[in-house]
Amino acid sequence: MNSFDEQLAEIKSLTNTTKNTDLAEVLGISPKTVSTWRERQKIPDKIYLMAKQIAKKNGGIAPMMPHGYISIDMYRADEHGQLIQSNETPPMIFSESFIDSELKTKPVELFMMMADGDSMAPTLKQGSPVVIHRQKLSNDGIYVFTFKNQLMIKRLQFLRNGINVISDNHDYEAWELDDSEINKLQIVGKVVWNGTFI
C-alpha cells in the first residue's frame, strides 16, 4: 500500500495540480476536506474515480514534470502555528538524482518552507528556502517543530537530561527542555537542505 503522500501525489498528477487549494477547486471540495484526508491518512475511493475522470477528460494523460525532476510544495505557519500549504509561494523544482544521492530520501517525505526571522542566521537567512524531511527527533540537527502554538526552526542538541534549543544567531539565548518537557515539542521534520542567499 502506498503511503498517504504518495496517494496524494498521484491524485495531484491525475488532476494536473500541485497545491492542495488547487486540487480542492478542481475536485469541487473545500481545502479543509483535503486537510481531513491527511489527519485520517486516507483518501476516499470516490476521489480516485473523480481524478481519473478528470485525467480522461483532459486527454487521458495529465501533463507531467520533465523527466527526472520533481516539485516540492511550499508550506507556511498559520496564525495558530499550524503548518499549511502556501498559496503565495510556488513549489520548487529539484532533480530526482539530487534527492536520491544528496538528501537520501523519497520526494514524498519532503516539503519546503521559507526561513522567517534572523534567529538562525547565518545558517538560515531571512527568506531562505529550506527543505524539510518529515521525521521524528532522532539526533542533533536543525528541526522544524511547534512549541506552545508557535512554529519554530531551531537547532536541537541532546543533553544528558533533556534537549538544548539553540539559535545559531548568538544574539538569541539558548534554552533547555528537561525530559519531562520534551513531549511538549511536536516535531514536524528535520532541515536537510537550504538555499541561503550569498
Residue pairs with C-beta under 8 A, 6 or more apart in sequence:
2 10
3 108
4 37
4 38
4 41
4 42
4 43
5 108
5 109
6 108
7 43
8 37
8 38
8 43
9 107
9 108
10 51
11 23
11 43
11 47
11 48
11 51
12 18
12 23
13 62
13 64
14 51
14 52
14 54
14 55
14 62
15 23
15 26
15 27
15 51
15 54
15 55
15 62
16 55
16 58
16 62
16 63
17 23
17 26
18 71
18 73
18 90
18 91
19 73
19 85
19 87
19 91
20 31
20 34
20 35
20 85
21 31
21 85
21 87
23 34
24 30
24 31
24 33
24 34
26 54
27 47
27 50
27 51
27 54
35 84
37 43
37 44
55 61
55 62
65 71
65 93
68 95
68 96
68 97
69 93
69 94
69 95
69 96
70 93
70 94
70 96
70 99
70 107
71 91
71 92
71 93
71 94
72 91
72 92
72 94
72 107
72 110
72 111
72 112
72 131
73 85
73 86
73 91
73 111
73 112
74 85
74 86
74 89
74 90
74 91
74 92
74 111
74 112
74 113
74 114
74 129
75 83
75 84
75 85
75 86
75 111
75 112
75 113
76 83
76 84
76 86
76 88
76 89
76 113
76 114
77 83
77 84
77 116
77 151
78 84
80 149
81 146
81 149
81 150
81 151
82 146
82 151
83 144
83 151
83 188
89 114
91 112
92 112
92 129
94 107
94 131
96 107
99 105
99 106
99 107
99 110
102 193
103 110
103 131
103 133
103 192
103 193
105 133
105 192
109 133
109 134
109 135
110 131
110 132
110 133
110 134
110 192
111 131
111 132
111 134
111 189
112 129
112 130
112 131
112 132
113 129
113 130
113 132
113 144
113 153
114 127
114 128
114 129
114 130
115 124
115 125
115 126
115 127
115 128
115 129
115 130
115 153
115 194
116 126
117 126
118 125
118 126
118 169
119 154
119 167
119 168
119 169
119 172
120 142
120 153
120 154
120 155
120 167
120 168
120 169
121 168
121 169
122 168
122 169
122 196
123 142
123 155
123 168
123 194
123 196
124 130
124 142
124 153
124 168
124 191
124 194
124 196
125 196
125 197
127 197
128 194
128 195
128 196
128 197
129 194
129 195
130 153
130 191
130 193
130 194
130 195
131 191
131 192
131 193
131 194
132 144
132 188
132 189
132 190
132 191
132 192
133 189
133 190
133 192
134 188
134 189
135 187
135 189
135 190
136 187
137 143
137 156
137 185
137 187
138 190
139 158
140 155
140 156
140 157
140 158
141 155
141 156
141 190
141 191
142 153
142 154
142 155
142 156
142 190
142 191
143 153
143 154
143 155
143 156
143 187
143 188
143 189
143 190
143 191
144 151
144 152
144 153
144 187
144 188
144 189
144 190
144 191
145 151
145 152
145 154
145 156
145 185
145 186
145 187
145 188
146 152
146 185
146 186
146 188
147 184
147 185
147 186
148 184
151 188
153 191
154 165
154 166
154 167
155 165
155 166
155 167
155 168
156 163
156 164
156 165
156 166
157 163
157 164
157 166
158 164
159 176
161 178
161 179
162 176
162 177
162 178
162 179
162 181
162 182
163 176
163 177
163 182
163 185
164 174
164 175
164 176
165 174
165 175
165 176
165 177
166 174
167 173
167 174
177 184
177 185
